[in-house]
């Protein structure tokens, strides 16, 4: 199981590195994202259109958190 987790982490890191390397020579690069620290989101964006990427990431993150809450509540309710 530990080897499978390590392989998955390595695949994710390799994918991020490939995406970064592919975008770097373009010159006009926009970056944006959201990092959740507990219940608090930290939204960031840089470059032309970076704010849109940051806001889009925040919206997708909020939807993911909402789905997680709904699905976990539905599962908890089904068990009792």
C-alpha positions as CSV (number, residue, x, y, z in Angstrom):
1,X,0.0,0.0,0.0
2,X,2.9,2.4,0.8
3,X,4.4,1.8,-2.6
4,X,1.1,2.6,-4.3
5,X,0.8,5.8,-2.4
6,X,4.4,6.8,-3.2
7,X,3.7,6.0,-6.9
8,X,0.6,8.2,-6.8
9,X,2.4,11.1,-5.2
10,X,5.3,10.8,-7.6
11,X,2.9,10.8,-10.6
12,X,1.2,14.0,-9.2
13,X,4.5,15.7,-8.8
14,X,5.7,14.7,-12.2
15,X,2.4,16.0,-13.7
16,X,2.8,19.3,-12.0
17,X,6.4,19.6,-13.2
18,X,5.4,18.8,-16.7
19,X,2.6,21.4,-16.7
20,X,4.9,24.0,-15.3
21,X,7.6,23.2,-17.8
22,X,5.2,23.4,-20.7
23,X,3.8,26.8,-19.6
24,X,7.1,28.4,-18.7
25,X,8.4,29.2,-22.2
26,X,5.1,30.8,-23.3
27,X,6.2,34.1,-21.7
28,X,2.7,35.4,-21.0
29,X,1.6,33.1,-18.2
30,X,-1.3,33.4,-15.8
31,X,-1.4,31.5,-12.6
32,X,-4.1,31.2,-10.0
33,X,-5.4,28.9,-7.4
34,X,-6.8,28.4,-3.9
35,X,-5.3,26.7,-0.9
36,X,-7.6,25.6,2.0
37,X,-6.0,26.0,5.4
38,X,-8.6,24.5,7.7
39,X,-11.9,26.3,6.9
40,X,-10.1,29.4,5.5
41,X,-9.4,29.7,1.8
42,X,-6.3,31.5,0.5
43,X,-6.9,32.7,-3.1
44,X,-4.0,33.8,-5.3
45,X,-3.6,34.8,-8.9
46,X,-0.8,36.4,-10.9
47,X,-0.4,37.5,-14.5
48,X,-3.0,38.5,-17.1
49,X,-6.3,36.8,-16.2
50,X,-4.8,35.4,-13.0
51,X,-7.6,36.8,-10.9
52,X,-10.1,34.8,-13.0
53,X,-8.2,31.6,-12.4
54,X,-8.1,32.4,-8.6
55,X,-11.8,33.1,-8.5
56,X,-12.6,30.0,-10.6
57,X,-10.4,27.8,-8.3
58,X,-12.2,29.2,-5.3
59,X,-15.6,28.4,-6.8
60,X,-14.5,24.9,-7.7
61,X,-13.1,24.4,-4.2
62,X,-16.3,25.6,-2.6
63,X,-18.4,23.2,-4.7
64,X,-16.0,20.4,-3.7
65,X,-16.3,21.2,0.0
66,X,-20.1,21.5,-0.3
67,X,-20.4,18.1,-2.0
68,X,-18.1,16.5,0.6
69,X,-20.4,17.9,3.4
70,X,-23.6,16.8,1.6
71,X,-22.3,13.3,0.8
72,X,-20.9,12.7,4.3
73,X,-24.1,13.9,5.9
74,X,-26.1,11.7,3.5
75,X,-24.0,8.7,4.4
76,X,-24.2,9.4,8.1
77,X,-28.0,9.7,7.9
78,X,-28.3,6.4,6.0
79,X,-26.3,4.5,8.7
80,X,-28.6,5.5,11.6
